[in-house]
Amino acid sequence: MADGIRVKLDTIRELGFASILVTYAAIGSATDDNARIVFAGNDSDADVYITNDGVNNKWKLKANSFRLLDITCNKTPYAPLFFEKGTTFSAKRVSGAPTSGGVWIEITSAEGGR
């Protein structure tokens, strides 16, 4: 058996442009493990806000952009960082409605939540 922690890739969570409204809509389902790397992409033609609490604007993604969070790259063994299991990411438009594309979230976890 190899030393280390096995990577777990989650199914992509997506939200099409027609569902990006003035109120937050979930981008797929809640995470089923602790997320260590989060990629948020926006290939729509509108700016969007992303949140993990369904209420407060946390990240602004410009049209046709992305954000990559590798929140464990500088962790210590005693203070691991992660988005906890059960986190739901949501999106809403900043101003005008998008007419194409959508937003998506890609999650990388450590198998078993470690």
MOPAC internal coordinates of N, CA, C and O (Angstrom, degrees):
PM7 1SCF
backbone

  N    0.0000 0     0.00 0     0.00 0    0    0    0
  C    1.4481 1     0.00 0     0.00 0    1    0    0
  C    1.5254 1   108.56 1     0.00 0    2    1    0
  O    1.2310 1   120.50 1   -40.36 1    3    2    1
  N    1.3256 1   116.66 1   139.64 1    3    2    1
  C    1.4603 1   122.49 1  -179.81 1    5    3    2
  C    1.5239 1   111.13 1   -76.16 1    6    5    3
  O    1.2310 1   121.30 1   -32.98 1    7    6    5
  N    1.3308 1   115.11 1   147.02 1    7    6    5
  C    1.4550 1   120.32 1   174.27 1    9    7    6
  C    1.5168 1   109.11 1   -76.88 1   10    9    7
  O    1.2310 1   120.50 1   -26.26 1   11   10    9
  N    1.3168 1   116.65 1   153.74 1   11   10    9
  C    1.4583 1   120.47 1   175.99 1   13   11   10
  C    1.5151 1   112.78 1   115.46 1   14   13   11
  O    1.2310 1   121.72 1    10.70 1   15   14   13
  N    1.3173 1   114.32 1  -169.30 1   15   14   13
  C    1.4603 1   121.86 1  -178.29 1   17   15   14
  C    1.5175 1   108.58 1  -116.15 1   18   17   15
  O    1.2310 1   120.61 1   -51.71 1   19   18   17
  N    1.3061 1   116.44 1   128.29 1   19   18   17
  C    1.4567 1   121.80 1  -177.95 1   21   19   18
  C    1.5292 1   111.46 1   -74.90 1   22   21   19
  O    1.2310 1   120.73 1   -45.26 1   23   22   21
  N    1.3281 1   116.22 1   134.74 1   23   22   21
  C    1.4625 1   122.69 1   179.17 1   25   23   22
  C    1.5236 1   109.98 1   -78.53 1   26   25   23
  O    1.2310 1   121.07 1   -39.82 1   27   26   25
  N    1.3263 1   115.56 1   140.18 1   27   26   25
  C    1.4611 1   121.64 1   176.28 1   29   27   26
  C    1.5274 1   107.94 1  -123.32 1   30   29   27
  O    1.2310 1   120.08 1   -60.53 1   31   30   29
  N    1.3211 1   117.45 1   119.47 1   31   30   29
  C    1.4584 1   122.46 1   177.46 1   33   31   30
  C    1.5167 1   109.12 1   -97.50 1   34   33   31
  O    1.2310 1   120.38 1   -54.33 1   35   34   33
  N    1.3272 1   116.87 1   125.67 1   35   34   33
  C    1.4626 1   121.34 1   177.50 1   37   35   34
  C    1.5192 1   110.52 1   -83.29 1   38   37   35
  O    1.2310 1   121.07 1   -17.91 1   39   38   37
  N    1.3051 1   115.55 1   162.09 1   39   38   37
  C    1.4565 1   121.87 1   173.02 1   41   39   38
  C    1.5249 1   108.64 1   -65.81 1   42   41   39
  O    1.2310 1   120.56 1   -39.09 1   43   42   41
  N    1.3139 1   116.53 1   140.91 1   43   42   41
  C    1.4715 1   121.20 1   179.92 1   45   43   42
  C    1.5224 1   109.79 1   -62.50 1   46   45   43
  O    1.2310 1   121.49 1   -42.93 1   47   46   45
  N    1.3178 1   114.76 1   137.07 1   47   46   45
  C    1.4696 1   122.26 1   175.35 1   49   47   46
  C    1.5253 1   106.96 1  -103.17 1   50   49   47
  O    1.2310 1   119.98 1   -51.10 1   51   50   49
  N    1.3390 1   117.64 1   128.90 1   51   50   49
  C    1.4559 1   121.11 1  -174.22 1   53   51   50
  C    1.5237 1   112.23 1  -131.82 1   54   53   51
  O    1.2310 1   121.34 1   -25.95 1   55   54   53
  N    1.3377 1   115.05 1   154.05 1   55   54   53
  C    1.4565 1   123.05 1   175.36 1   57   55   54
  C    1.5262 1   107.04 1  -142.07 1   58   57   55
  O    1.2310 1   120.45 1   -63.70 1   59   58   57
  N    1.3325 1   116.75 1   116.30 1   59   58   57
  C    1.4591 1   121.81 1  -178.49 1   61   59   58
  C    1.5165 1   112.85 1   -72.68 1   62   61   59
  O    1.2310 1   120.88 1   -20.07 1   63   62   61
  N    1.3209 1   115.92 1   159.93 1   63   62   61
  C    1.4681 1   121.58 1  -175.00 1   65   63   62
  C    1.5265 1   113.21 1   -56.33 1   66   65   63
  O    1.2310 1   119.61 1   144.57 1   67   66   65
  N    1.3305 1   118.34 1   -35.43 1   67   66   65
  C    1.4643 1   120.68 1  -177.96 1   69   67   66
  C    1.5275 1   112.46 1   -67.59 1   70   69   67
  O    1.2310 1   120.33 1   161.16 1   71   70   69
  N    1.3374 1   116.97 1   -18.84 1   71   70   69
  C    1.4692 1   121.12 1  -179.61 1   73   71   70
  C    1.5251 1   112.98 1   -98.56 1   74   73   71
  O    1.2310 1   120.13 1  -178.58 1   75   74   73
  N    1.3285 1   117.36 1     1.42 1   75   74   73
  C    1.4599 1   121.14 1   177.27 1   77   75   74
  C    1.5191 1   107.32 1   -88.72 1   78   77   75
  O    1.2310 1   121.06 1   -77.24 1   79   78   77
  N    1.3215 1   115.59 1   102.76 1   79   78   77
  C    1.4630 1   122.47 1  -170.13 1   81   79   78
  C    1.5248 1   111.23 1  -113.08 1   82   81   79
  O    1.2310 1   120.20 1    12.98 1   83   82   81
  N    1.3269 1   117.23 1  -167.02 1   83   82   81
  C    1.4682 1   122.05 1   178.02 1   85   83   82
  C    1.5271 1   111.68 1   -81.70 1   86   85   83
  O    1.2310 1   119.84 1   167.56 1   87   86   85
  N    1.3253 1   117.91 1   -12.44 1   87   86   85
  C    1.4647 1   122.44 1   174.15 1   89   87   86
  C    1.5252 1   107.97 1  -115.56 1   90   89   87
  O    1.2310 1   120.88 1   -20.83 1   91   90   89
  N    1.3113 1   115.92 1   159.17 1   91   90   89
  C    1.4616 1   119.96 1  -176.58 1   93   91   90
  C    1.5225 1   112.39 1   -67.20 1   94   93   91
  O    1.2310 1   121.14 1   -42.89 1   95   94   93
  N    1.3330 1   115.42 1   137.11 1   95   94   93
  C    1.4644 1   123.60 1   173.55 1   97   95   94
  C    1.5216 1   107.86 1  -125.11 1   98   97   95
  O    1.2310 1   120.10 1   -41.70 1   99   98   97
  N    1.3176 1   117.41 1   138.30 1   99   98   97
  C    1.4650 1   122.14 1  -178.46 1  101   99   98
  C    1.5226 1   111.02 1   -63.69 1  102  101   99
  O    1.2310 1   121.48 1   -41.51 1  103  102  101
  N    1.3280 1   114.77 1   138.49 1  103  102  101
  C    1.4605 1   121.43 1   173.16 1  105  103  102
  C    1.5259 1   105.72 1   -93.92 1  106  105  103
  O    1.2310 1   120.41 1   -92.39 1  107  106  105
  N    1.3051 1   116.82 1    87.61 1  107  106  105
  C    1.4572 1   121.30 1  -177.96 1  109  107  106
  C    1.5161 1   112.72 1    70.99 1  110  109  107
  O    1.2310 1   121.42 1    23.27 1  111  110  109
  N    1.3042 1   114.88 1  -156.73 1  111  110  109
  C    1.4674 1   121.50 1  -174.05 1  113  111  110
  C    1.5267 1   111.67 1   -91.67 1  114  113  111
  O    1.2310 1   121.35 1    -9.35 1  115  114  113
  N    1.3214 1   115.03 1   170.65 1  115  114  113
  C    1.4656 1   121.71 1   176.09 1  117  115  114
  C    1.5263 1   110.05 1   -67.12 1  118  117  115
  O    1.2310 1   120.79 1   -25.65 1  119  118  117
  N    1.3122 1   116.09 1   154.35 1  119  118  117
  C    1.4553 1   119.79 1   178.10 1  121  119  118
  C    1.5318 1   109.77 1   -67.03 1  122  121  119
  O    1.2310 1   121.05 1   -34.98 1  123  122  121
  N    1.3259 1   115.59 1   145.02 1  123  122  121
  C    1.4621 1   119.21 1  -179.37 1  125  123  122
  C    1.5277 1   112.16 1  -104.91 1  126  125  123
  O    1.2310 1   120.68 1  -171.00 1  127  126  125
  N    1.3242 1   116.30 1     9.00 1  127  126  125
  C    1.4543 1   122.05 1   175.58 1  129  127  126
  C    1.5302 1   107.61 1  -157.19 1  130  129  127
  O    1.2310 1   119.74 1    -6.39 1  131  130  129
  N    1.3125 1   118.09 1   173.61 1  131  130  129
  C    1.4580 1   121.77 1   177.79 1  133  131  130
  C    1.5282 1   109.21 1   -72.37 1  134  133  131
  O    1.2310 1   120.19 1   -57.01 1  135  134  133
  N    1.3404 1   117.23 1   122.99 1  135  134  133
  C    1.4690 1   122.23 1  -176.87 1  137  135  134
  C    1.5209 1   110.50 1   -85.65 1  138  137  135
  O    1.2310 1   120.69 1   -55.10 1  139  138  137
  N    1.3281 1   116.28 1   124.90 1  139  138  137
  C    1.4594 1   121.62 1  -179.03 1  141  139  138
  C    1.5212 1   112.15 1  -101.88 1  142  141  139
  O    1.2310 1   120.25 1   148.94 1  143  142  141
  N    1.3298 1   117.13 1   -31.06 1  143  142  141
  C    1.4607 1   122.22 1   176.53 1  145  143  142
  C    1.5226 1   106.94 1  -131.16 1  146  145  143
  O    1.2310 1   120.62 1   -51.31 1  147  146  145
  N    1.3436 1   116.42 1   128.69 1  147  146  145
  C    1.4603 1   121.66 1  -179.05 1  149  147  146
  C    1.5252 1   108.60 1  -124.85 1  150  149  147
  O    1.2310 1   120.80 1   -52.93 1  151  150  149
  N    1.3222 1   116.07 1   127.07 1  151  150  149
  C    1.4608 1   122.33 1   174.77 1  153  151  150
  C    1.5209 1   106.86 1  -114.08 1  154  153  151
  O    1.2310 1   120.44 1   -57.37 1  155  154  153
  N    1.3291 1   116.76 1   122.63 1  155  154  153
  C    1.4649 1   122.06 1   176.69 1  157  155  154
  C    1.5175 1   107.56 1  -114.48 1  158  157  155
  O    1.2310 1   120.44 1   -58.51 1  159  158  157
  N    1.3301 1   116.77 1   121.49 1  159  158  157
  C    1.4539 1   121.66 1  -179.03 1  161  159  158
  C    1.5123 1   111.72 1  -116.73 1  162  161  159
  O    1.2310 1   120.79 1   -31.77 1  163  162  161
  N    1.3185 1   116.10 1   148.23 1  163  162  161
  C    1.4589 1   122.52 1   177.19 1  165  163  162
  C    1.5199 1   107.91 1  -135.46 1  166  165  163
  O    1.2310 1   120.35 1   -77.66 1  167  166  165
  N    1.3207 1   116.94 1   102.34 1  167  166  165
  C    1.4663 1   119.05 1   175.83 1  169  167  166
  C    1.5306 1   110.77 1  -105.19 1  170  169  167
  O    1.2310 1   120.61 1  -159.39 1  171  170  169
  N    1.3257 1   116.44 1    20.61 1  171  170  169
  C    1.4557 1   120.44 1   174.50 1  173  171  170
  C    1.5310 1   108.97 1   -81.46 1  174  173  171
  O    1.2310 1   121.05 1    -7.59 1  175  174  173
  N    1.3169 1   115.60 1   172.41 1  175  174  173
  C    1.4632 1   120.69 1   179.15 1  177  175  174
  C    1.5297 1   111.81 1   -97.27 1  178  177  175
  O    1.2310 1   120.20 1  -156.01 1  179  178  177
  N    1.3412 1   117.22 1    23.99 1  179  178  177
  C    1.4667 1   121.87 1   178.67 1  181  179  178
  C    1.5237 1   109.76 1  -139.31 1  182  181  179
  O    1.2310 1   120.76 1   -27.79 1  183  182  181
  N    1.3291 1   116.15 1   152.21 1  183  182  181
  C    1.4605 1   121.10 1   173.78 1  185  183  182
  C    1.5300 1   109.26 1   -72.47 1  186  185  183
  O    1.2310 1   120.71 1   -34.93 1  187  186  185
  N    1.3452 1   116.26 1   145.07 1  187  186  185
  C    1.4623 1   120.51 1   179.39 1  189  187  186
  C    1.5281 1   109.90 1  -133.69 1  190  189  187
  O    1.2310 1   121.65 1   -25.26 1  191  190  189
  N    1.3317 1   114.44 1   154.74 1  191  190  189
  C    1.4615 1   121.62 1   169.50 1  193  191  190
  C    1.5267 1   107.39 1  -100.29 1  194  193  191
  O    1.2310 1   120.99 1   -35.05 1  195  194  193
  N    1.3264 1   115.71 1   144.95 1  195  194  193
  C    1.4628 1   122.83 1   175.89 1  197  195  194
  C    1.5213 1   107.24 1  -120.15 1  198  197  195
  O    1.2310 1   120.57 1   -36.88 1  199  198  197
  N    1.3237 1   116.52 1   143.12 1  199  198  197
  C    1.4592 1   121.03 1   176.90 1  201  199  198
  C    1.5215 1   109.84 1  -140.62 1  202  201  199
  O    1.2310 1   121.21 1   -18.49 1  203  202  201
  N    1.3186 1   115.29 1   161.51 1  203  202  201
  C    1.4596 1   120.65 1   172.62 1  205  203  202
  C    1.5243 1   110.81 1  -116.04 1  206  205  203
  O    1.2310 1   120.12 1  -175.67 1  207  206  205
  N    1.3497 1   117.38 1     4.33 1  207  206  205
  C    1.4644 1   119.46 1   177.47 1  209  207  206
  C    1.5355 1   112.93 1  -121.47 1  210  209  207
  O    1.2310 1   119.94 1  -179.79 1  211  210  209
  N    1.3276 1   117.72 1     0.21 1  211  210  209
  C    1.4618 1   121.48 1   176.32 1  213  211  210
  C    1.5123 1   114.81 1    75.44 1  214  213  211
  O    1.2310 1   119.96 1  -176.08 1  215  214  213
  N    1.3338 1   117.68 1     3.92 1  215  214  213
  C    1.4655 1   121.36 1  -175.06 1  217  215  214
  C    1.5311 1   112.24 1  -130.25 1  218  217  215
  O    1.2310 1   120.75 1   127.49 1  219  218  217
  N    1.3225 1   116.17 1   -52.51 1  219  218  217
  C    1.4629 1   121.69 1  -171.45 1  221  219  218
  C    1.5266 1   111.98 1   -98.91 1  222  221  219
  O    1.2310 1   120.49 1   -42.44 1  223  222  221
  N    1.3205 1   116.67 1   137.56 1  223  222  221
  C    1.4637 1   122.07 1   176.71 1  225  223  222
  C    1.5257 1   108.67 1   -68.02 1  226  225  223
  O    1.2310 1   120.14 1   -59.16 1  227  226  225
  N    1.3259 1   117.34 1   120.84 1  227  226  225
  C    1.4628 1   121.34 1  -177.95 1  229  227  226
  C    1.5289 1   111.81 1  -106.88 1  230  229  227
  O    1.2310 1   119.81 1   133.95 1  231  230  229
  N    1.3384 1   117.96 1   -46.05 1  231  230  229
  C    1.4566 1   122.38 1   179.37 1  233  231  230
  C    1.5124 1   108.54 1  -130.07 1  234  233  231
  O    1.2310 1   120.92 1   -35.93 1  235  234  233
  N    1.3141 1   115.84 1   144.07 1  235  234  233
  C    1.4580 1   120.89 1   172.51 1  237  235  234
  C    1.5176 1   106.90 1  -109.74 1  238  237  235
  O    1.2310 1   121.31 1   -57.73 1  239  238  237
  N    1.3237 1   115.10 1   122.27 1  239  238  237
  C    1.4573 1   120.32 1   177.08 1  241  239  238
  C    1.5195 1   108.26 1  -107.97 1  242  241  239
  O    1.2310 1   120.88 1   -62.67 1  243  242  241
  N    1.3105 1   115.92 1   117.33 1  243  242  241
  C    1.4525 1   120.45 1   176.20 1  245  243  242
  C    1.5327 1   108.68 1   -64.95 1  246  245  243
  O    1.2310 1   120.65 1   -21.00 1  247  246  245
  N    1.3185 1   116.35 1   159.00 1  247  246  245
  C    1.4692 1   120.92 1   176.12 1  249  247  246
  C    1.5350 1   108.84 1   -54.73 1  250  249  247
  O    1.2310 1   120.84 1   -40.42 1  251  250  249
  N    1.3209 1   116.00 1   139.58 1  251  250  249
  C    1.4685 1   122.46 1   177.86 1  253  251  250
  C    1.5288 1   112.83 1    55.12 1  254  253  251
  O    1.2310 1   120.97 1  -130.94 1  255  254  253
  N    1.3358 1   115.76 1    49.06 1  255  254  253
  C    1.4608 1   120.27 1   178.63 1  257  255  254
  C    1.5334 1   109.51 1  -139.31 1  258  257  255
  O    1.2310 1   121.06 1     0.64 1  259  258  257
  N    1.3240 1   115.58 1  -179.36 1  259  258  257
  C    1.4616 1   120.15 1   178.06 1  261  259  258
  C    1.5109 1   109.47 1  -150.84 1  262  261  259
  O    1.2310 1   121.33 1   -12.39 1  263  262  261
  N    1.3212 1   115.06 1   167.61 1  263  262  261
  C    1.4626 1   122.17 1   172.87 1  265  263  262
  C    1.5253 1   107.06 1  -137.42 1  266  265  263
  O    1.2310 1   121.01 1   -47.38 1  267  266  265
  N    1.3229 1   115.67 1   132.62 1  267  266  265
  C    1.4576 1   122.09 1   178.35 1  269  267  266
  C    1.5127 1   108.56 1  -117.16 1  270  269  267
  O    1.2310 1   120.55 1   -56.84 1  271  270  269
  N    1.3239 1   116.55 1   123.16 1  271  270  269
  C    1.4586 1   122.54 1   178.64 1  273  271  270
  C    1.5204 1   108.94 1  -115.27 1  274  273  271
  O    1.2310 1   120.68 1   -72.70 1  275  274  273
  N    1.3029 1   116.31 1   107.30 1  275  274  273
  C    1.4571 1   121.40 1   173.00 1  277  275  274
  C    1.5219 1   105.54 1  -101.81 1  278  277  275
  O    1.2310 1   121.30 1   -97.79 1  279  278  277
  N    1.3126 1   115.12 1    82.21 1  279  278  277
  C    1.4643 1   119.22 1  -170.53 1  281  279  278
  C    1.5217 1   113.70 1   -79.13 1  282  281  279
  O    1.2310 1   119.87 1   177.99 1  283  282  281
  N    1.3217 1   117.86 1    -2.01 1  283  282  281
  C    1.4642 1   118.70 1   178.07 1  285  283  282
  C    1.5185 1   112.33 1  -106.70 1  286  285  283
  O    1.2310 1   119.48 1  -176.82 1  287  286  285
  N    1.3219 1   118.60 1     3.18 1  287  286  285
  C    1.4674 1   119.59 1  -175.42 1  289  287  286
  C    1.5317 1   112.23 1   -64.36 1  290  289  287
  O    1.2310 1   119.28 1   151.71 1  291  290  289
  N    1.3205 1   118.98 1   -28.29 1  291  290  289
  C    1.4616 1   121.00 1  -179.04 1  293  291  290
  C    1.5249 1   112.65 1  -117.35 1  294  293  291
  O    1.2310 1   120.27 1  -154.84 1  295  294  293
  N    1.3028 1   117.10 1    25.16 1  295  294  293
  C    1.4590 1   120.35 1  -177.75 1  297  295  294
  C    1.5274 1   110.91 1   -75.97 1  298  297  295
  O    1.2310 1   121.11 1   -17.27 1  299  298  297
  N    1.3071 1   115.48 1   162.73 1  299  298  297
  C    1.4551 1   121.34 1   171.19 1  301  299  298
  C    1.5244 1   107.30 1  -112.50 1  302  301  299
  O    1.2310 1   119.72 1   -17.01 1  303  302  301
  N    1.3128 1   118.13 1   162.99 1  303  302  301
  C    1.4736 1   119.68 1   179.11 1  305  303  302
  C    1.5301 1   113.10 1   -61.05 1  306  305  303
  O    1.2310 1   120.49 1   158.11 1  307  306  305
  N    1.3294 1   116.67 1   -21.89 1  307  306  305
  C    1.4538 1   120.28 1  -175.62 1  309  307  306
  C    1.5312 1   113.37 1   -99.85 1  310  309  307
  O    1.2310 1   120.37 1   172.86 1  311  310  309
  N    1.3290 1   116.89 1    -7.14 1  311  310  309
  C    1.4594 1   120.34 1  -178.88 1  313  311  310
  C    1.5306 1   110.37 1  -140.19 1  314  313  311
  O    1.2310 1   120.08 1  -115.37 1  315  314  313
  N    1.3317 1   117.45 1    64.63 1  315  314  313
  C    1.4635 1   119.37 1  -179.18 1  317  315  314
  C    1.5316 1   111.06 1   -68.32 1  318  317  315
  O    1.2310 1   120.65 1   -37.67 1  319  318  317
  N    1.3158 1   116.36 1   142.33 1  319  318  317
  C    1.4559 1   122.25 1   177.98 1  321  319  318
  C    1.5249 1   109.44 1  -106.43 1  322  321  319
  O    1.2310 1   120.47 1   -36.98 1  323  322  321
  N    1.3284 1   116.71 1   143.02 1  323  322  321
  C    1.4517 1   121.23 1   176.77 1  325  323  322
  C    1.5222 1   109.17 1  -171.50 1  326  325  323
  O    1.2310 1   120.55 1   -20.98 1  327  326  325
  N    1.3374 1   116.56 1   159.02 1  327  326  325
  C    1.4630 1   121.02 1   166.18 1  329  327  326
  C    1.5152 1   105.26 1   -85.54 1  330  329  327
  O    1.2310 1   120.22 1   -51.37 1  331  330  329
  N    1.3176 1   117.18 1   128.63 1  331  330  329
  C    1.4510 1   119.92 1  -172.36 1  333  331  330
  C    1.5272 1   113.15 1   -68.89 1  334  333  331
  O    1.2310 1   121.70 1   -26.06 1  335  334  333
  N    1.3070 1   114.35 1   153.94 1  335  334  333
  C    1.4557 1   122.55 1   174.63 1  337  335  334
  C    1.5299 1   108.81 1   -52.00 1  338  337  335
  O    1.2310 1   120.60 1   -42.95 1  339  338  337
  N    1.3282 1   116.45 1   137.05 1  339  338  337
  C    1.4576 1   121.32 1   179.72 1  341  339  338
  C    1.5262 1   113.81 1    94.94 1  342  341  339
  O    1.2310 1   120.03 1  -178.00 1  343  342  341
  N    1.3408 1   117.55 1     2.00 1  343  342  341
  C    1.4630 1   121.00 1   177.94 1  345  343  342
  C    1.5225 1   110.03 1   -71.06 1  346  345  343
  O    1.2310 1   120.74 1   -47.54 1  347  346  345
  N    1.3276 1   116.20 1   132.46 1  347  346  345
  C    1.4614 1   121.79 1   174.03 1  349  347  346
  C    1.5196 1   108.20 1  -113.32 1  350  349  347
  O    1.2310 1   120.75 1   -55.76 1  351  350  349
  N    1.3175 1   116.16 1   124.24 1  351  350  349
  C    1.4531 1   121.51 1   175.27 1  353  351  350
  C    1.5195 1   108.32 1   -92.47 1  354  353  351
  O    1.2310 1   120.71 1   -38.72 1  355  354  353
  N    1.3352 1   116.24 1   141.28 1  355  354  353
  C    1.4606 1   121.91 1  -177.68 1  357  355  354
  C    1.5149 1   109.47 1  -134.60 1  358  357  355
  O    1.2310 1   121.09 1   -19.47 1  359  358  357
  N    1.3428 1   115.51 1   160.53 1  359  358  357
  C    1.4652 1   120.93 1  -179.60 1  361  359  358
  C    1.5188 1   110.12 1  -136.64 1  362  361  359
  O    1.2310 1   121.45 1   -28.22 1  363  362  361
  N    1.3372 1   114.82 1   151.78 1  363  362  361
  C    1.4648 1   121.74 1   170.37 1  365  363  362
  C    1.5252 1   107.21 1  -147.40 1  366  365  363
  O    1.2310 1   121.18 1   -20.77 1  367  366  365
  N    1.3194 1   115.35 1   159.23 1  367  366  365
  C    1.4613 1   118.70 1  -178.79 1  369  367  366
  C    1.5282 1   110.72 1   -77.56 1  370  369  367
  O    1.2310 1   120.90 1   -27.14 1  371  370  369
  N    1.3059 1   115.89 1   152.86 1  371  370  369
  C    1.4573 1   121.56 1   178.09 1  373  371  370
  C    1.5164 1   109.83 1   -80.41 1  374  373  371
  O    1.2310 1   120.42 1   133.28 1  375  374  373
  N    1.3336 1   116.80 1   -46.72 1  375  374  373
  C    1.4715 1   119.78 1   178.38 1  377  375  374
  C    1.5242 1   109.25 1  -142.76 1  378  377  375
  O    1.2310 1   119.49 1    82.14 1  379  378  377
  N    1.3085 1   118.57 1   -97.86 1  379  378  377
  C    1.4614 1   120.86 1  -176.47 1  381  379  378
  C    1.5147 1   113.46 1   -66.08 1  382  381  379
  O    1.2310 1   121.34 1   -28.31 1  383  382  381
  N    1.3358 1   115.03 1   151.69 1  383  382  381
  C    1.4648 1   120.91 1  -178.61 1  385  383  382
  C    1.5329 1   110.99 1   -73.08 1  386  385  383
  O    1.2310 1   120.19 1   -43.52 1  387  386  385
  N    1.3338 1   117.25 1   136.48 1  387  386  385
  C    1.4564 1   119.72 1   175.80 1  389  387  386
  C    1.5311 1   110.89 1   -69.57 1  390  389  387
  O    1.2310 1   121.08 1   -27.14 1  391  390  389
  N    1.3121 1   115.54 1   152.86 1  391  390  389
  C    1.4745 1   120.47 1  -179.88 1  393  391  390
  C    1.5234 1   112.63 1  -119.36 1  394  393  391
  O    1.2310 1   120.49 1  -178.80 1  395  394  393
  N    1.3262 1   116.67 1     1.20 1  395  394  393
  C    1.4634 1   120.07 1   177.83 1  397  395  394
  C    1.5258 1   109.06 1  -160.38 1  398  397  395
  O    1.2310 1   121.13 1   -14.06 1  399  398  397
  N    1.3295 1   115.44 1   165.94 1  399  398  397
  C    1.4625 1   121.59 1   175.29 1  401  399  398
  C    1.5109 1   113.83 1    74.05 1  402  401  399
  O    1.2310 1   120.92 1    33.70 1  403  402  401
  N    1.3155 1   115.84 1  -146.30 1  403  402  401
  C    1.4558 1   121.83 1  -179.14 1  405  403  402
  C    1.5179 1   110.34 1   171.32 1  406  405  403
  O    1.2310 1   120.93 1     9.97 1  407  406  405
  N    1.3148 1   115.84 1  -170.03 1  407  406  405
  C    1.4642 1   121.99 1   177.25 1  409  407  406
  C    1.5216 1   108.71 1  -123.50 1  410  409  407
  O    1.2310 1   121.06 1   -24.42 1  411  410  409
  N    1.3161 1   115.58 1   155.58 1  411  410  409
  C    1.4568 1   119.53 1   178.43 1  413  411  410
  C    1.5130 1   109.89 1  -150.71 1  414  413  411
  O    1.2310 1   121.80 1   -20.91 1  415  414  413
  N    1.3238 1   114.17 1   159.09 1  415  414  413
  C    1.4642 1   122.86 1   178.17 1  417  415  414
  C    1.5274 1   107.73 1  -127.09 1  418  417  415
  O    1.2310 1   120.84 1   -48.20 1  419  418  417
  N    1.3206 1   116.01 1   131.80 1  419  418  417
  C    1.4576 1   122.26 1   173.49 1  421  419  418
  C    1.5279 1   107.71 1  -115.74 1  422  421  419
  O    1.2310 1   120.37 1   -48.13 1  423  422  421
  N    1.3176 1   116.91 1   131.87 1  423  422  421
  C    1.4616 1   122.72 1  -174.82 1  425  423  422
  C    1.5290 1   110.24 1  -118.85 1  426  425  423
  O    1.2310 1   120.90 1   -47.38 1  427  426  425
  N    1.3271 1   115.89 1   132.62 1  427  426  425
  C    1.4550 1   121.66 1   170.90 1  429  427  426
  C    1.5213 1   107.04 1  -117.58 1  430  429  427
  O    1.2310 1   121.16 1   -52.20 1  431  430  429
  N    1.3259 1   115.39 1   127.80 1  431  430  429
  C    1.4572 1   122.60 1   179.96 1  433  431  430
  C    1.5172 1   109.02 1  -120.95 1  434  433  431
  O    1.2310 1   121.31 1    -6.02 1  435  434  433
  N    1.3085 1   115.10 1   173.98 1  435  434  433
  C    1.4523 1   121.17 1   170.98 1  437  435  434
  C    1.5142 1   106.27 1  -102.94 1  438  437  435
  O    1.2310 1   120.08 1   -52.09 1  439  438  437
  N    1.3054 1   117.46 1   127.91 1  439  438  437
  C    1.4500 1   119.94 1  -176.89 1  441  439  438
  C    1.5239 1   110.71 1   -52.62 1  442  441  439
  O    1.2310 1   120.80 1   -51.87 1  443  442  441
  N    1.3142 1   116.08 1   128.13 1  443  442  441
  C    1.4554 1   121.27 1  -179.40 1  445  443  442
  C    1.5150 1   113.41 1    85.83 1  446  445  443
  O    1.2310 1   119.89 1  -174.64 1  447  446  445
  N    1.3475 1   117.81 1     5.36 1  447  446  445
  C    1.4504 1   120.99 1   176.49 1  449  447  446
  C    1.5151 1   115.39 1    78.55 1  450  449  447
  O    1.2310 1   119.96 1  -175.19 1  451  450  449
  N    1.3155 1   117.67 1     4.81 1  451  450  449
  C    1.4768 1   120.09 1  -178.03 1  453  451  450
  C    1.4939 1   112.23 1   -71.13 1  454  453  451
  O    1.2310 1   120.10 1   180.00 1  455  454  453

